Amino acid sequence: MGTILEVKGLKTQFFTQDGIVNAVNGISYTVDEGETLGIVGESGCGKSVSVLSVMRLIPQPPGKIVGGQVIFEGRDLLKLSEDEMRQVRGNKISMVFQDPMTSLNPVLTIARQMTEGMELHLGLDHQQARKRAIELLEMVNIPQAKDRIDDYPHQFSGGMRQRVMIAMGLSCNPQVLIADEPTTALDVTIQAQILDLVRDLKQKIGMAIIWITHDLGIVAGLADRVLVMYAGYIIESAPVKEIYGDPRHPYTLGLLGSIPRLDAERKKKLTPIEGLPPDLIDPPPGCPFAPRCRFAIDQCLAENPTLQPVALNHHVACWVDTKRGVA
Amino acid sequence: MIPVLIFISIVTFGLAHGVPGGPFDTEKKRPPEIRANLEKYYGLDKPIYIQYLNYMGNIITKFDFGPSLVQRGRTVNEIFAAHLPVSAQLGILALLVALLIGIPLGIVAALKQNTFWDYLGMGIAVFGVSVPNIVLGPLLIWIFALALGWFPVAGWGKPSQMVLPSIALGLGSSAIIGRLTRASMLQVIREDYIRTARAKGLTERVIMVRHALKNAFIPVATVLGPMFAALTTGTFVVEQIFAIPGMGKYFITSVTNRDYAVVMGTTLLYAVFLVIANLAVDITYAFLDPRIRYT
């Protein structure tokens, strides 16, 4: 399997009245063909901004991609003209957003919103695009797709709207589908249905998926590989089994420690991570997690660690070997 | 709708008759018997509620708004027939001017937010709102009629005579529409569905025309109803400046003359226009927003 998308040193900042917000601080990762990459982290850690930067959908101003490369099909997406970038968006890389209630245009029919991308990228005429839209809606299990396609978004439930978003994302046979917390706004049973659907579609179509979430449970069931982000940095990257079986970074340990477990003793309390994430405007020197870290040593406060291999395909940015105590 | 109009008619009738003085007051005192005769002729000697019922009865059964009390031999119906078409024509042209200037101004200002174009557009809007048409009218005459000689100074009838008054009347409204369109556009282009449209790879033009405009126009439609009613039923200042034989002056002179029938007629006319225009706006909403249509 070859690499399909390579992000190198991506750095995105927001220029606000309070100062420069360092949302994404030079992150690098790759996505292989047909791979599902999970990106996890708490709110405000830069997950969404990092993928919006890949799509060049950061609102500008105040946002700006200040450095790095995004290599896709041998070209740096960040250097393409706006016209060339439009050929990529929705066509080769498509995106599904977090809130299905607001991500569809309330005044246009589902049909109009689904067909416009296909007419643009696949060169279909209106009838062909409509036919394919109905097929896509059937594929994502919308009942009576033929009749419902002329409905407006408000006539669909939240789960159905997210199915429409997914169908729309897949309509031009993308090589990469970016899903930005697509199930966060849905209740758990609908979440499970959407996850089943996505797993199923991936089997059929075989596109690579970047799945952003703060829900470690979803990642466990869906992803092949996981990136853990904190304060705009990737702090751990590993195959999904190793993240759960052999987590190394104190933050990852903390995240896993704060998940309720069915097999835990009844009275056992969850262990939360103490403190708050750092201010991204004026980040402290050293490791951004150090102030909250129970393993922290002096070096952590002075110098920010970079990702280092600890096992095959497993990288961690930490000065401390949490397995053996202090390095 | 009907209760609203009845309520307005009662209040206006009461207010008009409650104001001191009457239609037959003159500088020179009239002999009381002549005055009594006049009042008897026009039915003003009867109790006020009888007068009201007679008046409303005539409107409902005969669509007759009664005779003018000051302009002898002229009925309110005749005044409407002669002057309303002129005012309505001027009003509709002014509204067109307002829309044609206001909407593009608002869109450009929103899309180029915080640039020269935004400041220019909003500068024009502030100018339009703050310069009253009693200043704007003569200014336009001075520049375009006297200095450049492009249009006639005043009058009504020929298309060339309609240009300056329409602009003088419409510019203030265009400023309101422009500011509203800008605010509405700015809100809409930050919506999630606009980001979705961008993520599809659509061009900015398609995103704006197909995805943003219809949504942005919903709040603008709200002000168009009252604006339509205010512009089409006659405007005193602009009609006076350009010597246009419209309804405008009757709104003012009928009140100072205590010409009860004309006061009532013009007020009810305005009310009917307002109610109908607002109804039209509600229908427009349903056209613009499917969420309203289906509930």
Interface residues (C-beta under 8 A of the other chain):
Chain A: M55 L57 P59 M85 R86 Q87 V88 R89 G90 N91 S94 M95 F97 D99 T102 S103 L104 N105 P106 V107 L108 R112 E116 G117 L120 H121 Y152 H154 Q155 M165 M168
Chain B: R190 E191 D192 Y193 R195 T196 A197 R198 A199 K200 G201 L202 T203 V206 R210 H211 K214 N215 L288 D289 P290 R291 Y294
